[in-house]
Amino acid sequence: MLTQLPYLAVVLIAGIGIATILLKKNLIKMIMGLGVLTGSANLFLVTLGYRDGGIAPIYTSAPEGVMVLSTVQAMTVTNIVIGFATTALLLAFAIMLYRKYGSVETGDIRRLRE
């Protein structure tokens, strides 16, 4: 059961992120929920790449033994960069909506759009 703990944490954090995106009406809170969801995806990738007793694959003459997966680490760094860019773009959209409608509440924006 203890070996499954990171996967349970991923499910819990992803559930919090999805619930925040679906249940909140404030755009900033929805973007924060997306950030939490991205964090759970990063935790999932790091958990997949972990090997018990593994060594870092940075040696040119590596000793014998199990190595952690470097591909998963590279995917995690890529996911962090993509998540940062997506968050910045969504926040820029939220600023533009606030300037146009004076609110970041989705209900207000729908009513004011006419």
VENPEVEN-V535659 format. One record per residue. N is the residue number from 1. SS is DSSP state (H for helix, E for strand, - for the rest). OMEGA is omega as a letter, one per 30 degrees, with the letter a starting at -180 (NA if undefined). D_CENTER is the distance of its C-alpha to the mean C-alpha in whole Angstrom. Layout:
BEGIN
<<N & SS & OMEGA & D_CENTER> <N & SS & OMEGA & D_CENTER>>
END
This chain:
BEGIN
<<1 & - & a & 25> <2 & H & l & 24> <3 & H & l & 22> <4 & H & a & 20> <5 & H & l & 19> <6 & H & l & 15> <7 & H & l & 15> <8 & H & l & 16> <9 & H & l & 13> <10 & H & a & 11> <11 & H & l & 12> <12 & H & a & 13> <13 & H & l & 10> <14 & H & l & 9> <15 & H & l & 12> <16 & H & l & 12> <17 & H & l & 9> <18 & H & l & 11> <19 & H & l & 14> <20 & H & l & 13> <21 & H & a & 13> <22 & H & a & 16> <23 & H & a & 18> <24 & - & l & 18> <25 & - & l & 20> <26 & E & a & 19> <27 & H & l & 17> <28 & H & l & 15> <29 & H & l & 14> <30 & H & l & 13> <31 & H & l & 11> <32 & H & l & 10> <33 & H & l & 9> <34 & H & l & 6> <35 & H & l & 5> <36 & H & l & 5> <37 & H & l & 4> <38 & H & l & 1> <39 & H & l & 3> <40 & H & l & 5> <41 & H & l & 5> <42 & H & l & 6> <43 & H & l & 8> <44 & H & l & 10> <45 & H & l & 11> <46 & H & l & 12> <47 & H & l & 14> <48 & H & a & 15> <49 & H & a & 17> <50 & - & l & 19> <51 & - & a & 22> <52 & - & a & 25> <53 & - & a & 27> <54 & - & l & 25> <55 & E & a & 26> <56 & - & a & 24> <57 & - & a & 25> <58 & - & a & 26> <59 & - & l & 30> <60 & - & l & 32> <61 & - & a & 35> <62 & - & l & 32> <63 & - & l & 34> <64 & - & l & 34> <65 & - & a & 32> <66 & - & l & 28> <67 & E & l & 25> <68 & - & a & 22> <69 & - & a & 20> <70 & H & l & 19> <71 & H & a & 18> <72 & H & l & 15> <73 & H & l & 15> <74 & H & l & 15> <75 & H & l & 12> <76 & H & l & 10> <77 & H & l & 11> <78 & H & l & 11> <79 & H & l & 8> <80 & H & a & 7> <81 & H & l & 10> <82 & H & l & 9> <83 & H & l & 6> <84 & H & l & 9> <85 & H & l & 12> <86 & H & l & 10> <87 & H & l & 10> <88 & H & l & 13> <89 & H & l & 15> <90 & H & l & 14> <91 & H & l & 15> <92 & H & l & 18> <93 & H & l & 19> <94 & H & l & 19> <95 & H & l & 21> <96 & H & l & 23> <97 & H & l & 24> <98 & H & l & 25> <99 & H & a & 27> <100 & H & a & 29> <101 & H & l & 29> <102 & - & a & 28> <103 & - & l & 26> <104 & - & l & 22> <105 & E & a & 23> <106 & H & l & 22> <107 & H & l & 26> <108 & H & a & 28> <109 & H & l & 26> <110 & H & a & 27> <111 & H & a & 31> <112 & H & a & 31> <113 & - & a & 31> <114 & - & NA & 34>>
END
